[in-house]
Amino acid sequence: MDELIIETKGLTKDFGKLAAVKDVNLKVRKGALYGFLGPNGAGKSTTIRMLLDLMKPTKGKVYLFNKDIGSHRMEILRKVGAMVESPSYYENLTAYENLEIIRKILQIDKKEIDKALEIVNLFKWKNKRVKNFSLGMKQRLGIAQALMGNRELLILDEPTNGLDPAGVREIRNLIISLPEITGATVLISSHILSEIELIADHVGIIHRGNLLFQGTIEELKAKGNLEIAIRAQPLLEAEKFLKRKGYVVENREGKLYISKGKINIEELNKTLVLEGYGVSHLSENKKNLEEVFLELTGGIE
């Protein structure tokens, strides 16, 4: 079995009568690019704060690198880089000077600064004051801060928030490259499904504090049940015929829909035609990832 870098057991956080996170059992395997997905207010940031021991759970446990963070906090956090919500920096200092502060705190080699700046493609602007940076450059500086010290786990909370499409693409490509360049496991939270689909290989979906799904992107896509759409004349007669044949048929908007299962489409078409029905349309329809997501979460308010 693959090594778990993050594991939570029954993780719960209550704020008075409000349960922000409810009995969440995350499992993030070593080397994964894990997308933590959910609408705004779903419990993502609260969960991340508990992972980093910035907030104590009401109940449940957090294990990073197979150790309880409550008992091994400093040992664990030396291996973890994080950017929670928005990055912190001194705007009147340069990118290099901002990372020098991190370097001194961590007591690591000066070469780590240039290494981090190279990874996030800020090296040529290392002597530019941060107040003159674009929002995308500031986000990349935040990721550089998280990278300092050869981190084995990176936790990035909504790193593309507020960026224009070009900035989103830039950060996306950077995040995709991180596991290969650094060897780190990456957890990225987002409320944007299309971004997580392009970035992650594993995903967890949280909604109203409940972890609704956890698995690979392929497993999530597989939840979109394949169905066969048929347009045949006369439609109602074709519907009755198919039901007599034992098919579960749904009549929607002028088409008949059958859950595919192990149905042979060619044989189904042949059967309808030989029975005298005029088949003008027959296709396989599969729910896209957005439809699967909305089905899981019951839509987004």
N, C-alpha and C positions, 0 to 999 in steps of 0.2 A: 504493500500500500504506500502511496506517495506521502511524503512528510507534510504535515499540516503546519503552516507558518502562523495562521490565525485560526483559533477555535474558540467559540463562545458556547457556553452551556446554560440554557435558561436565562439568558441575559434580559433583564427587565429594569425599566426606569419609570418610576411614578413621580409626577409633580402634583402633589395633593391627590385629587380624585382623577386626574388625567393620567392615563397610562401611555407614555410617549413611545416606549419600546416594550414589547410583550413577548417574553419567552423565546428570544431569538437565538438560534443555533447556527452561527456562521461556520463555514469550513473553507478556508483558503489554502490551497496547496502550493508548495514551493515552486517558484518559477511562473506562477499564474499571472495573467493580467486580468484581474477580477473587477468587473463592473458592478458597483453597488447602486442599484437603480430604484428610483421611486419619485413620486410627485413631491413638490415642495411641502414641507411639513409632515412627511411620511415617517420621520424618525432617523434619517441618515446621519445628520450631524450629531445627534444625541448618541447614536451608536458609536460613531467615530471618536467622540470625546471619551466614551467609556473604554474604547480600545486603547487609547493613549493615557488612560488614568488621569484625565483632566476632570473627570466627573465619576463619582462612585455609583455603581449600580444599586438599585433598591434590592435586587437579589440576582443570583446567577454569578457566573465566573467568566473571566477573560484569560485565555492562554495564548501567549505569543511565544513562538519557538518552543512549544510544549512546556512552558513554565507559567505559573500563575503570576500575572502582573502585579497583583496585590502584595505578593511576597518577594518578588525579584524585580522591582520597578526600575532601579537604576541600571542593573545589568541588561535588562531587556531594551530599555529606551536608547541605550548607546547604539543599538543596531537598527533603530527606526528613525526614518526621516519623514516629516509630515508638513503639509500645508493645509491648515484648517480654515475654511471659508476664504479669507483674502490674505495674501502674504504681508508680513511686517517688514518694513525697511525704513532707513533714514533717507529722506528725499534729497537732503543737501549733501549727502555723501555719494561717492561714485559706486558703481557696481562692485569694484574690487574692494573698496573700503568697507562696504556692507558685509562682504564675505570674510574680510579680515577679522571683523568682530566675532563672527561665528567660529572662525578658525582658532582664535585665542580662547574662546570659551571651551571648545572641544580639545584644545591643546594638540592640534595635528599639524602636519607638515604644510609649509607655505605652497607647495606645488599642488595641493588639493584645490586651491582657489582657481588656478588656471584650468585645471582638469574639469572642474564643475562648469566653468564659464564656456569651455570648448563644447561640452556635451549639450548645453542649452543654446549654443550658437550666439553667445554674447561676448565672446573674447575680444572682438574688434571694438566693442563699446565699453570695455572694462573701466576706462578712465572717464567715462561720461557720467555726469550727475543724474541720479535716478529721477529727479523731478522733470527731466527732459525726455524720459522714456515714454513710449506708447504703453497702453494698458497691456498689450500682449508681451512686450519686453519686461514689464513689471511682473507679470505672471511667470515668465521664464526665469526671472531672477529668484522668485519665490521657490521654484522647483530646484534651482541651483543651491539655494540655502538648504533645502531638504536633502540634497544629494551629498552635502559635505560630510566626510568621514566614512566613506565606503559603507553606506547603509545597506542592510540586507532586506529591509522592508520599507517601501514607500507608500504613504497614505496621503492621497490628494483629494481634497474635498472641493468639488465643483470647480476644477481648474480652468474651465472655459467660460465661466460665468461673465457675462457682459462684453464678450469679445465680438468683433465683427467677423464675418465668414472667413476672411483671410487669416485672422488671428486664431480662430477656432481650428482651422486646418493646420496651422503651424504648431499649435500645442498638441493637437491630436497626433501628428506625425512624430513629435518629440516623445510623447508618452509611449507610443507603440514601440519606439526604438530602445526604451530604457531597460527592459529585461535582458535584451541581448548585449547592450553596451555595458551595463553595470552588474548584471547577474542578479539583480534584486527582484523580489516579488512585488507586484504593484497592485494596490487597491485604489480605484478611482470611483468617487461617487458622482452622480449626475441625475438630473431629472429629465434629461433629453435622451430618449430611446435611440434615436438615429445615431447619436454620437457613440453610445455604448456599443451598439451593433458593429460599428466600424473599428472600435478600439479593442474590445475585450474578447477573451476566449472563454471565460466563465462569467456567470452573472448571478447576482442575488437580487430579487425584487421585493422591496419592502413597501407596505402600504398601511397607513394607520397603525404603525408600530408592529405589524405582523409580517414575518418573512413568508411570502406567498410562494416563492419558487427559488430554487438554487440548483445550478447545474451548468452544463455547457450551452453555448449559443445554439448549437445543433439540437440539443435536447429541448430547448425552449421553442425553437422553430417546429419541432416535431409535434408540439402540442396543438398546432394549427391543423386540425383534422381535415384530411383531404376529402372532398366531396365531388360528385359528378353532377354537372349541370346539363339538363336536356331540354331542348325545345322541340316538340313534336306535335303534329296535328292528326286528329283532334286531341287537344291537350288533356281534357278530363277523362276521355276514354283511355288514353295512354296511361294516365295516373292509375285508373282502376285496374288496368291490365297488369301493370308492374306490381301493384299491391297483391293481386291474386298470385303473382309469381313469388311472393314472399319478401319483396323489397320494402324497406321503410322509406317512404316517399314524402317529401315536403313540397308543397306547391307555393312558390313565392314569385310574385311579380312576373307572371307569364312563363316561368320555367319550372321544371321539376328537379328537385335536388335529392340525391341519394348519397349517404355516407359510403365512401369507396370500399373500405375493408379489403376483401380479397376478390372483388368483382373484376372480371375481365371485360374491359371497355369494348373491345372489338366484338366480343360475343353478345354483349348487351345491345350494341348498335344493330348487329345482324338480326337478333331476335325481334327487335321493334320493326325493322324494315320488312322482314318476312311475314310479320303479322299484319302488315299493310299500313303502318303509321308512317307519315311523312316526317322524317327526322331532318330538321334544318340546322340544328346546333347540338353539339355534344362536346363537352370539355371537362378537364380536371381543374377544380378550383381549390386553392389552398389559402388559408388565412395568412396574411402577412404578419410580420412580427408586431406591428402596431396593433393589429386586431387581437392578437393573442394577449398582448400586454393589457389592452383595455378590457378584455374578457376576464383576465385575472384580477384586475383591480376594480372591476365594476364601473369603469369610466373614471375620468378625473374631474373633480369638481372645479 
